[in-house]
Amino acid sequence: MTGIRQLPGSGQISTTIVGTVLCWLAGLSVCGFSIAIAPGGSLMTRLCALLGLLLGASVCGWARVASARWKLRLVAVLILGGVALFAVEGGLRLAGEYPRRSISRLLPDAAVGFTLDPARADVDRHGFRNPEPASSRTAQVVAIGDGLTEGVNVAAADSWPACLQRLLNVPVYNMGVSCFGPREYVRAMRRALDKRPQHIVICLNLADDFGKCVERGTTAPPVPSLRQFIKCQTAIGSYAHQTWRELSARATADTGAAVNNAAIRGTRTQQLQQCLRNMDPASEQVTARVQQTIRALSTGARQCAEQNVQLSVLLVPIPESVYEHSTDGEVGRAENVPGTADSLVGMICQQQQDLVNRLTQSLAERGVTVVNALPLLQSSLDAGQQPFEQEEHGYPSPAGYAVCASAVAQIVNAATAVTN
């Protein structure tokens, strides 16, 4: 019996096939990953995705023209790079607390729809961003809202409910959850009454709250994007995101550059267009959701009144309306250039003002106190502070959250004075 003979050149053919297949898989994987992170991202994110597409295409091209040896070398480099990433991920998780200041994974909740993941260090057992002892005691004030109330872009101590607690020197319980909308606010208010508060404050995000009413028909947690998963649930992604934010803030401070409306609008054209749709008075859907929200808050106000609890609403404006008011240099009304962010700001500011007037009048008639943070945010800008961060999502800076807390403190103190 003579055994099996290897044909001449068959080893080379096998190596070529293996190298070609692995290169194609690697190239297509890089291309697919780049496409997955691009939708809805900032200009920098899309630039990185474009570079990823070019890299993936280059790897696929390498699979067609390179020799078998070089194909295997490329695959070996890619494999070693993947191992190195896993090693860095593990090292960062061992060396520090990660993810850093990021949006928590959302979990289903029968009462309010969804909550934050209690596994995160700054989230209590009930799925809200509070120190753990706060979950087992009553609170004088309960704050309800979306990511603006949770403080997704800052440390827990810099969120406006935490700032409010320091201002009032009373327990304040934070029930803000990223992606909450008016539907969830009303459901959360029922749970908030269990804390036996004297005051409940619902923070309405004028940029997108009523759009969320229209777009989402259920209270199930929204499906996170791949980009959000990387940024919020991996050590490398959250560390890179936070480092980039810190470097950007330092560069802005070093150069003395103002965070003006043009800078914010540069990467927010799509978000501004969505704001127009979210506040469009001609939209039957938006009008219906606003009316539903007003009726729901009215019902909540009656429930609060039965338990001697004061219900108030904090209105947080879009960043552009704050910077639009200034006349300092480039910060002000920009030229009306069709198809750009500049052409949208004036319309958005007018729509926002109409919406604020409507909410204030309708809720005041129903016994709900409304405070608009816009004037105080504009005053902080005039005083040299930057109330919003220079990034595409338009979240307030720690200074901006402190201003929102001071606005709420005024109405809480006023209500307390009347009660006493």
WOBELRA-V258626 format. One record per residue. N is the residue number from 1. RES is the residue in three letters. BURIAL is I if it has 9 or more other C-alpha atoms within 8 Angstrom, else O. D_FIRST is the distance of its C-alpha to the first C-alpha in whole Angstrom. Layout:
N_RES_BURIAL_D_FIRST / N_RES_BURIAL_D_FIRST
This chain:
1_MET_O_0 / 2_THR_O_4 / 3_GLY_O_6 / 4_ILE_O_9 / 5_ARG_O_12 / 6_GLN_O_15 / 7_LEU_O_18 / 8_PRO_O_21 / 9_GLY_O_23 / 10_SER_O_22 / 11_GLY_O_23 / 12_GLN_O_26 / 13_ILE_O_26 / 14_SER_O_26 / 15_THR_I_28 / 16_THR_I_31 / 17_ILE_O_30 / 18_VAL_O_31 / 19_GLY_I_34 / 20_THR_I_35 / 21_VAL_I_35 / 22_LEU_I_36 / 23_CYS_I_39 / 24_TRP_I_40 / 25_LEU_O_40 / 26_ALA_I_42 / 27_GLY_I_45 / 28_LEU_I_45 / 29_SER_I_46 / 30_VAL_I_48 / 31_CYS_I_50 / 32_GLY_O_50 / 33_PHE_I_52 / 34_SER_I_54 / 35_ILE_I_55 / 36_ALA_I_56 / 37_ILE_I_58 / 38_ALA_I_60 / 39_PRO_O_62 / 40_GLY_O_66 / 41_GLY_I_65 / 42_SER_O_68 / 43_LEU_O_68 / 44_MET_O_66 / 45_THR_I_63 / 46_ARG_I_63 / 47_LEU_O_62 / 48_CYS_I_60 / 49_ALA_I_58 / 50_LEU_I_58 / 51_LEU_O_57 / 52_GLY_I_54 / 53_LEU_I_53 / 54_LEU_I_53 / 55_LEU_I_51 / 56_GLY_I_48 / 57_ALA_I_49 / 58_SER_I_48 / 59_VAL_I_45 / 60_CYS_I_44 / 61_GLY_O_45 / 62_TRP_I_43 / 63_ALA_I_40 / 64_ARG_O_40 / 65_VAL_O_41 / 66_ALA_O_40 / 67_SER_O_36 / 68_ALA_I_33 / 69_ARG_I_34 / 70_TRP_O_38 / 71_LYS_I_37 / 72_LEU_I_35 / 73_ARG_O_38 / 74_LEU_I_41 / 75_VAL_I_39 / 76_ALA_O_39 / 77_VAL_O_42 / 78_LEU_I_43 / 79_ILE_O_41 / 80_LEU_O_43 / 81_GLY_O_46 / 82_GLY_O_46 / 83_VAL_O_45 / 84_ALA_O_48 / 85_LEU_O_50 / 86_PHE_O_49 / 87_ALA_O_50 / 88_VAL_I_53 / 89_GLU_I_54 / 90_GLY_O_53 / 91_GLY_O_55 / 92_LEU_I_58 / 93_ARG_I_58 / 94_LEU_O_58 / 95_ALA_O_61 / 96_GLY_O_64 / 97_GLU_O_65 / 98_TYR_I_63 / 99_PRO_I_63 / 100_ARG_I_66 / 101_ARG_I_69 / 102_SER_I_67 / 103_ILE_O_67 / 104_SER_I_66 / 105_ARG_O_63 / 106_LEU_I_66 / 107_LEU_I_65 / 108_PRO_I_67 / 109_ASP_O_70 / 110_ALA_O_72 / 111_ALA_O_75 / 112_VAL_I_75 / 113_GLY_I_72 / 114_PHE_I_70 / 115_THR_I_70 / 116_LEU_I_69 / 117_ASP_I_66 / 118_PRO_I_67 / 119_ALA_O_65 / 120_ARG_O_66 / 121_ALA_O_68 / 122_ASP_I_72 / 123_VAL_I_71 / 124_ASP_I_73 / 125_ARG_O_72 / 126_HIS_O_73 / 127_GLY_I_71 / 128_PHE_I_74 / 129_ARG_I_75 / 130_ASN_I_77 / 131_PRO_I_77 / 132_GLU_I_76 / 133_PRO_O_79 / 134_ALA_I_81 / 135_SER_I_78 / 136_SER_O_80 / 137_ARG_O_84 / 138_THR_I_86 / 139_ALA_I_87 / 140_GLN_I_90 / 141_VAL_I_89 / 142_VAL_I_85 / 143_ALA_I_84 / 144_ILE_I_82 / 145_GLY_I_80 / 146_ASP_I_77 / 147_GLY_I_75 / 148_LEU_I_78 / 149_THR_I_79 / 150_GLU_I_76 / 151_GLY_I_76 / 152_VAL_I_73 / 153_ASN_O_73 / 154_VAL_I_75 / 155_ALA_I_75 / 156_ALA_I_76 / 157_ALA_O_79 / 158_ASP_I_80 / 159_SER_I_80 / 160_TRP_I_83 / 161_PRO_I_84 / 162_ALA_I_83 / 163_CYS_I_86 / 164_LEU_I_88 / 165_GLN_I_88 / 166_ARG_O_89 / 167_LEU_I_92 / 168_LEU_O_93 / 169_ASN_O_92 / 170_VAL_I_91 / 171_PRO_I_87 / 172_VAL_I_86 / 173_TYR_I_83 / 174_ASN_I_80 / 175_MET_I_79 / 176_GLY_I_77 / 177_VAL_I_74 / 178_SER_I_72 / 179_CYS_O_72 / 180_PHE_I_75 / 181_GLY_I_77 / 182_PRO_I_80 / 183_ARG_I_79 / 184_GLU_I_77 / 185_TYR_I_80 / 186_VAL_I_82 / 187_ARG_I_80 / 188_ALA_I_80 / 189_MET_I_84 / 190_ARG_O_84 / 191_ARG_I_81 / 192_ALA_I_84 / 193_LEU_I_87 / 194_ASP_O_85 / 195_LYS_I_85 / 196_ARG_I_89 / 197_PRO_I_90 / 198_GLN_I_93 / 199_HIS_I_92 / 200_ILE_I_89 / 201_VAL_I_88 / 202_ILE_I_85 / 203_CYS_I_84 / 204_LEU_I_84 / 205_ASN_I_82 / 206_LEU_I_83 / 207_ALA_I_80 / 208_ASP_I_78 / 209_ASP_I_79 / 210_PHE_I_81 / 211_GLY_I_78 / 212_LYS_I_75 / 213_CYS_I_77 / 214_VAL_I_77 / 215_GLU_O_73 / 216_ARG_O_72 / 217_GLY_O_73 / 218_THR_O_71 / 219_THR_I_72 / 220_ALA_O_68 / 221_PRO_I_66 / 222_PRO_O_66 / 223_VAL_O_62 / 224_PRO_O_62 / 225_SER_O_60 / 226_LEU_O_57 / 227_ARG_I_60 / 228_GLN_I_62 / 229_PHE_I_59 / 230_ILE_I_58 / 231_LYS_I_61 / 232_CYS_I_62 / 233_GLN_I_59 / 234_THR_I_58 / 235_ALA_I_59 / 236_ILE_I_58 / 237_GLY_I_59 / 238_SER_I_63 / 239_TYR_I_63 / 240_ALA_O_63 / 241_HIS_I_65 / 242_GLN_I_68 / 243_THR_O_67 / 244_TRP_O_68 / 245_ARG_O_71 / 246_GLU_O_72 / 247_LEU_O_72 / 248_SER_O_73 / 249_ALA_I_76 / 250_ARG_O_77 / 251_ALA_O_77 / 252_THR_I_79 / 253_ALA_O_82 / 254_ASP_O_81 / 255_THR_O_82 / 256_GLY_O_85 / 257_ALA_O_84 / 258_ALA_O_85 / 259_VAL_I_83 / 260_ASN_I_84 / 261_ASN_I_84 / 262_ALA_I_82 / 263_ALA_I_80 / 264_ILE_I_79 / 265_ARG_I_79 / 266_GLY_O_76 / 267_THR_I_73 / 268_ARG_I_75 / 269_THR_I_76 / 270_GLN_O_74 / 271_GLN_O_75 / 272_LEU_I_78 / 273_GLN_I_78 / 274_GLN_I_76 / 275_CYS_I_80 / 276_LEU_I_82 / 277_ARG_I_80 / 278_ASN_I_80 / 279_MET_I_84 / 280_ASP_I_85 / 281_PRO_O_88 / 282_ALA_O_88 / 283_SER_O_84 / 284_GLU_O_85 / 285_GLN_O_82 / 286_VAL_I_83 / 287_THR_I_87 / 288_ALA_O_85 / 289_ARG_I_83 / 290_VAL_I_86 / 291_GLN_O_88 / 292_GLN_O_86 / 293_THR_I_86 / 294_ILE_I_89 / 295_ARG_O_90 / 296_ALA_I_87 / 297_LEU_I_89 / 298_SER_I_92 / 299_THR_O_91 / 300_GLY_I_89 / 301_ALA_I_93 / 302_ARG_O_94 / 303_GLN_O_92 / 304_CYS_I_92 / 305_ALA_I_96 / 306_GLU_O_96 / 307_GLN_O_95 / 308_ASN_O_97 / 309_VAL_I_94 / 310_GLN_I_95 / 311_LEU_I_92 / 312_SER_I_92 / 313_VAL_I_90 / 314_LEU_I_88 / 315_LEU_I_88 / 316_VAL_I_85 / 317_PRO_I_86 / 318_ILE_I_83 / 319_PRO_I_83 / 320_GLU_I_84 / 321_SER_I_88 / 322_VAL_I_88 / 323_TYR_I_88 / 324_GLU_I_90 / 325_HIS_I_93 / 326_SER_I_93 / 327_THR_I_95 / 328_ASP_O_93 / 329_GLY_O_92 / 330_GLU_O_89 / 331_VAL_I_89 / 332_GLY_I_91 / 333_ARG_I_91 / 334_ALA_O_88 / 335_GLU_O_89 / 336_ASN_O_88 / 337_VAL_O_85 / 338_PRO_O_83 / 339_GLY_O_80 / 340_THR_O_80 / 341_ALA_I_80 / 342_ASP_I_84 / 343_SER_I_85 / 344_LEU_I_84 / 345_VAL_I_85 / 346_GLY_I_89 / 347_MET_I_88 / 348_ILE_I_86 / 349_CYS_I_89 / 350_GLN_O_91 / 351_GLN_I_89 / 352_GLN_I_88 / 353_GLN_O_92 / 354_ASP_O_93 / 355_LEU_I_90 / 356_VAL_I_92 / 357_ASN_O_95 / 358_ARG_O_94 / 359_LEU_I_92 / 360_THR_I_95 / 361_GLN_O_98 / 362_SER_I_96 / 363_LEU_I_95 / 364_ALA_I_98 / 365_GLU_O_100 / 366_ARG_O_97 / 367_GLY_O_98 / 368_VAL_I_95 / 369_THR_I_96 / 370_VAL_I_94 / 371_VAL_I_93 / 372_ASN_I_92 / 373_ALA_I_90 / 374_LEU_I_91 / 375_PRO_O_94 / 376_LEU_I_93 / 377_LEU_I_90 / 378_GLN_I_92 / 379_SER_O_94 / 380_SER_I_92 / 381_LEU_I_90 / 382_ASP_O_94 / 383_ALA_O_94 / 384_GLY_O_91 / 385_GLN_O_88 / 386_GLN_I_85 / 387_PRO_I_85 / 388_PHE_I_81 / 389_GLU_I_78 / 390_GLN_I_77 / 391_GLU_O_74 / 392_GLU_I_73 / 393_HIS_O_73 / 394_GLY_I_77 / 395_TYR_I_77 / 396_PRO_I_80 / 397_SER_I_80 / 398_PRO_I_81 / 399_ALA_I_85 / 400_GLY_I_85 / 401_TYR_I_84 / 402_ALA_I_87 / 403_VAL_I_89 / 404_CYS_I_88 / 405_ALA_I_88 / 406_SER_I_92 / 407_ALA_I_92 / 408_VAL_I_91 / 409_ALA_I_93 / 410_GLN_O_96 / 411_ILE_I_96 / 412_VAL_I_95 / 413_ASN_O_98 / 414_ALA_O_100 / 415_ALA_I_99 / 416_THR_O_100 / 417_ALA_O_103 / 418_VAL_O_104 / 419_THR_O_103 / 420_ASN_O_105
